[in-house]
Amino acid sequence: MSIRREKSSSSPNNIQKIVIILGLPRSGTTLAAAIFDAHDETVVCYEPWNRSNKEKLGPRLTPKQLADFYRQPVPTTATTFVIKETSVEIDALTWISSFIEYNCDQYPIKVIWTIRNFSHSYLSLMERGREWWGNQNMNIDIASYNRWLTKALRATDLISHLFKASPGLIYSYEALVDNPHNVIKKLMGTCDLTYSDKLINYFEHVPRKNIRGDINIQKNPAAIQDDS
């Protein structure tokens, strides 16, 4: 049964298009979202499905309704609504799929897919899990990696289908940190947004209170680099 809604003649809050940033955990999705968040013409909703632990959101929401749910103001300058979700959980990606289907008749939608070496993502997740969540049981071994890889491959397959349905840009985290100027230009061009050097220095402009998914970027955003 389709959940698409009928196309209307007007869009709330001047929003004209939707950008979905997807990727596996620790693949650079929060960094990408923060770069978009520094743009004057965007509003970014970080991890709507992951954040709604107590009351799981249904996907039949417009951008305005989603922003209202999280009490997130939509600037009058914003023309692009950005959603960032990172997960290996199929439920999260299924929610995104349904959200896209519900809104695709009203808004042009593009998927931005950030990819990273699987083993690097896994190792970074283990490291941050211990540091941020105090989970010292996150052991790095072959069995643990294989369990994570099984989920990661399944999630990657679903993300690939979402990308094919709403193609935007696929880029690697490694490419972004190696040449942020060129990659950010491509990101903005793909989403019909103007580029400025302000985006390279996103950490000076991003509203930190909105950020979810990476505690380091939320508390102390820094220049784009490959330290992790």
Secondary structure, DSSP 8 states (H G I E B T S, - for coil): --------S--GGG--EEEEEEE-TTSSHHHHHHHHHTSTTEEEEE-HHHH-SSS---S---HHHHHHHTT----TT--EEEEEEE-S-HHHHHHHHHHHHHHTTTS-EEEEEEE--HHHHHHHHHHHHHHHH--TT---SHHHHHHHHHHHHHHHHHHHHHHHHSEEEEEEHHHHHH-HHHHHHHHHHHTT----GGGTTGGGTS-GGG--S-HHHHHS---S----
